[in-house]
């Protein structure tokens, strides 16, 4: 079995704990308006690689990874190649490599028994999931990504029930997600999850514009300014306020 790989980054430092090899899978069904990797959208393109070929790249720099690092698989959307992803992570676990999945969870469907079975198998080989929640409002999420929100939150709940460590990532975009109500609602939802280990609140940037131009694609947010990083602290406080509210409601009074 071979997977379609867009690229491999040898020394990732923002894609999970420690220094990591980051594998970018090719293919993504979402069309997020601020996506900075439109070159990863197409399915069944890129370089075809086996699990052994990918792990041989890891082995070349293993001394950098073995002290708290590991492998992170991202995309695109890695879950579009879930069978290959399972095989890669299962082999990585045999070699005692820390595995991290950076995903939107978009392909999860809780009522599809075949899908759920595959996800169960995948989670048995995952040490950490970094879940990117694009927008907490269902209507706005559909406008932003082209996909419903339900199955993404179902995936978060699925990881929670199986106690898989979860890092939440959220990009704050001017006029789209930089909204106190939405941020508080996001926090309120997160506050109901018991497996949250970290929260990354990231500023929107337009660094992907050049790729769109090279691909001959119109950049949807060309009139939206980058978010000033100084504003992130305030936006994160709004999310944390929602988390605190939810958790306070979950605490039952003692008799």
C-alpha positions, 0 to 999 in steps of 0.5 A: 500500500502506498499513500499520496504524500505532498511533502515532508518537513524534517524539523517541525517545532509547532506541530506537537511536542518536541522536534517532529517529522511532519508528513503532509498528506495530499487531498482535502475535501474542505475548502476553507476560505483562509487555507494556505495550502491549496496545493494539497487539495487534489486527491490522488496526486503528489508523491506515492510513498510506502510506510517504510519509505516514510519511516526511513526518512524519520530514521535519518534524523532520529536523534533529533526526534527521540527526546520528546518528539515524533511524527505528525501527520497533517495535510491536506486532510490525512483522514482522506487516506485513513487506511494508509494512515492507520498502517503508518501509525501502527508501524510507528507505534511498533517502533515506539514513535510518538504519533500526532494527527493534525486534522479537522475530523471532517470525514468522521460519521458516527452513524457509519459502522465501517467508518467508526470501526476504522476510526477505532483502529486509528485511535489505538495508534494515536498518542495525540490529536490536534483538532482544528475547529474552524468555526463554532457556529454551524451556519458560519462554519458551512460558509467558511469551509463548505462543510457541516460542523456536526461530524467534526464535533462528533469526532471531538466527542468520540476522542473524548469518550476514548480519552485521547489527548486533544489539542484544540486549534482555532484561527481568529479571522477578522470579520469571520471568527473575531467575534466575542460571542462565537469565541465564548461559544467555542470555549463553552463547547470545549469546556465540556471535553475532558481530554483537552490538553492544550488550546492554540489560538492563532492569528489569521495571516494571508501568507498563502496568497502567493500559492493561489496566484501561482495556481491561478485561483482567486484568493477569497479573503483578499480584502481581509487584513491579517490579524494583529498578534497582539489581539490574540491574548484578548481573543483567547480570554474570551474562549477561556471565559466560555470554558470556565462557564461550562466547567462551572456548570458541570461541577455538582454541588457537594452535600 
